[in-house]
Amino acid sequence: MHNSGQASDLMDSPDSQDRLQTHCVHLGGKEGRNGPYVPPIVQSTVFDLGDAADAEAIFSGERSGFAYTRFGNPTVEKLAEAVQWLECGKGAMVTSSGNAATLCAITAAMYGRKGKLLTHPDIYGGSHELLAILEEVYGLSVEVLDSANEEKWLESVSRAGAVLLESPSNPLMRLIDIEATVQAARPSGVPVIVDNTVATPYNQRPLVLGADWVVQSTTKYLNGHSDMVGGCVVKREALTSQDRRVHKNLGGTVNAMEAWMILRGMRTFALRMKAHNRNGAAIAQWLAARPEVERVYYPGSGEGRQRALFERQMAAGSGLLAFELKGGKVAAERFLDRMKLITHAVSLGGMESLATRPAMSSHRGMTPEGRIEAGISEGLIRLSVGVESTADLVADLEQALGD
C-alpha cells in the first residue's frame, strides 16, 4: 500500500500484498487437530441452547453462542472474521447484499444522531435509489454535494449527521480524500462510511485511513465468481450491542451456504486482484489512445490532484473503468451489440469481463437531470475487466469499436 500505519505487523510488512495472498489461501481453514481443512457449512436454522443457565448466558451476551441463524451462524461468523481481517477492522456483520450492508451501516452510524446524511452525486446507482427511499419513507435528510469542491465538502462533513462516500466512485472512478474527510469529521464525532467495493481491501483500506465503517458488496471481487449475492459491514472499533441489534432486526442477513461460497471465493481473492489490476490498467491505457473514445475514467490515469490522491490512497486501480464514446448513445449501443468475448451484463468483479451502459442499467432509477449532475451520459460504457488474456480483451474491444 502507498499509505502507512497499517493495523498489524502483517499489513506493515513491505510485502504486505504477498503476505495477504498467503493469508487468503488459508481463510476459514484449520478447524483443529484432525478437523476438516475446508470449513463445514452449518446449514441449520436453530441450535441447541443447552440447559436454562446456558440459554440465559447466550441470550444475555454473557458468553458467545448460537440460537437462531438470523442472529448468528458459525459459517457466517467465519466469513465476518475473514472480511474483518482484510479490512483491518475490529468487528464485522455479514448481510444479504451490498445494499443491505449500506442500509445497516447508515442505520447503525446515524442511530441517536441528528443532522443530514452527506453523500455525493456520483455514488453507485443502487445506493442513490436506497437513499431516495429512506428519504421518502422514513424522512431521512440527505445532502448531496459534489466532493470536487473540497472546501465546501469538508465544511459540510463537519456538520453532517454521518457521511456516506464511495471512492473510487462507480462508474466514474472519482476519488475522495478519505483522510481529509475523516479529519473534518472527527471534531464533531461524525461517522464516516466508505463503500470499498470497487477498490477492495487489496488496493485500499479505509479503516486504516480513519474511516469508521466500510461496506462491501461481497457479490463482487471478494466472491469473484458471479454466482451469489451478499454484503458485509466492517467497523473500525468493536461492535456494540446496538450495532448487532440493528443488524439482526433489519433482517438482511445471509445464510450459511452463501457465506461459505464467499469464503471459498476469497481464497483466490489476492490472485484474482493481481490480474484485475494488471488488465484494468492496460485496458484503460489502450482505450485512452483510441480515436472513438472521448474520455477514459480509471483511478490514477489522470493528472493533478486525483493522480496525487491515487498515489497516496490506493495501491492499484482495480478492474473497473468507464469510457465515453464520441458517438453518444448510438455509438454505445453499437459497441455493446458488437462485443463477442466481453459479455453485455450488469455487475462487476467476476472473473469474466462485463460491459453495460449505466444510463440504461445501474443508474436508470435516477432522473435524467440527476444523471447529468452525476456525470452519467448516454454514451458512457462501464467495463468490468476480468482476468482473461489482455490480448484477447484488446482484440474484442478493437473489433467492437472498429468500422
Helices and strands as residue ranges (DSSP letters): H 9-12, H 16-25, H 52-60, H 74-87, E 91-95, H 98-110, E 117-119, H 125-138, E 142-144, H 150-158, E 162-166, H 178-185, G 186-188, E 192-195, H 200-203, E 213-216, E 231-235, H 241-250, H 256-266, H 269-288, E 293-297, H 304-313, E 320-325, H 328-338, E 343-344, E 354-356, H 368-374, E 380-384, H 390-401
